[in-house]
């Protein structure tokens, strides 16, 4: 019984210490990622990509609509040919 109690106590201490160290490391990683994200060079590239997407989105929407209509027509033709 004493061995089980010591084992559970060891797990609890390990969990507390591991969680504390894990949280600190998480905060370090988060701060580093935020620093990179807020870098003006990164934000410049983000803006460039946003503009590109805004310019190309209508074209992609038209192409997607055309493709869906074509697939729908093909499926209807295939079902019609089988009598279903």
NORPE-V847136 format. One record per residue. N is the residue number from 1. RES is the residue in three letters. OMEGA is omega in whole degrees, 0 to 359 (NA if undefined). BURIAL is + if it has 9 or more other C-alpha atoms within 8 Angstrom, else -. Layout:
n:N res:RES omega:OMEGA burial:BURIAL
n:N res:RES omega:OMEGA burial:BURIAL
This chain:
n:1 res:UNK omega:181 burial:-
n:2 res:UNK omega:179 burial:-
n:3 res:UNK omega:179 burial:-
n:4 res:UNK omega:180 burial:-
n:5 res:UNK omega:178 burial:-
n:6 res:UNK omega:179 burial:-
n:7 res:UNK omega:179 burial:-
n:8 res:UNK omega:178 burial:-
n:9 res:UNK omega:178 burial:-
n:10 res:UNK omega:176 burial:-
n:11 res:UNK omega:181 burial:-
n:12 res:UNK omega:179 burial:-
n:13 res:UNK omega:179 burial:-
n:14 res:UNK omega:179 burial:-
n:15 res:UNK omega:181 burial:-
n:16 res:UNK omega:180 burial:-
n:17 res:UNK omega:179 burial:-
n:18 res:UNK omega:179 burial:-
n:19 res:UNK omega:180 burial:-
n:20 res:UNK omega:179 burial:-
n:21 res:UNK omega:179 burial:-
n:22 res:UNK omega:180 burial:-
n:23 res:UNK omega:179 burial:-
n:24 res:UNK omega:180 burial:-
n:25 res:UNK omega:177 burial:-
n:26 res:UNK omega:179 burial:-
n:27 res:UNK omega:177 burial:-
n:28 res:UNK omega:180 burial:-
n:29 res:UNK omega:180 burial:-
n:30 res:UNK omega:180 burial:-
n:31 res:UNK omega:178 burial:-
n:32 res:UNK omega:179 burial:-
n:33 res:UNK omega:179 burial:-
n:34 res:UNK omega:179 burial:-
n:35 res:UNK omega:179 burial:-
n:36 res:UNK omega:183 burial:-
n:37 res:UNK omega:183 burial:-
n:38 res:UNK omega:178 burial:-
n:39 res:UNK omega:182 burial:-
n:40 res:UNK omega:179 burial:-
n:41 res:UNK omega:179 burial:-
n:42 res:UNK omega:180 burial:+
n:43 res:UNK omega:177 burial:+
n:44 res:UNK omega:179 burial:-
n:45 res:UNK omega:177 burial:-
n:46 res:UNK omega:180 burial:-
n:47 res:UNK omega:179 burial:-
n:48 res:UNK omega:180 burial:-
n:49 res:UNK omega:178 burial:-
n:50 res:UNK omega:179 burial:-
n:51 res:UNK omega:178 burial:-
n:52 res:UNK omega:181 burial:-
n:53 res:UNK omega:179 burial:-
n:54 res:UNK omega:180 burial:-
n:55 res:UNK omega:187 burial:-
n:56 res:UNK omega:184 burial:-
n:57 res:UNK omega:180 burial:-
n:58 res:UNK omega:179 burial:-
n:59 res:UNK omega:180 burial:-
n:60 res:UNK omega:179 burial:-
n:61 res:UNK omega:178 burial:-
n:62 res:UNK omega:180 burial:-
n:63 res:UNK omega:179 burial:-
n:64 res:UNK omega:178 burial:-
n:65 res:UNK omega:179 burial:-
n:66 res:UNK omega:181 burial:-
n:67 res:UNK omega:180 burial:-
n:68 res:UNK omega:179 burial:-
n:69 res:UNK omega:180 burial:-
n:70 res:UNK omega:179 burial:-
n:71 res:UNK omega:179 burial:-
n:72 res:UNK omega:179 burial:-
n:73 res:UNK omega:180 burial:-
n:74 res:UNK omega:180 burial:-
n:75 res:UNK omega:178 burial:-
n:76 res:UNK omega:179 burial:-
n:77 res:UNK omega:181 burial:-
n:78 res:UNK omega:179 burial:-
n:79 res:UNK omega:180 burial:+
n:80 res:UNK omega:180 burial:-
n:81 res:UNK omega:181 burial:-
n:82 res:UNK omega:179 burial:-
n:83 res:UNK omega:182 burial:-
n:84 res:UNK omega:NA burial:-
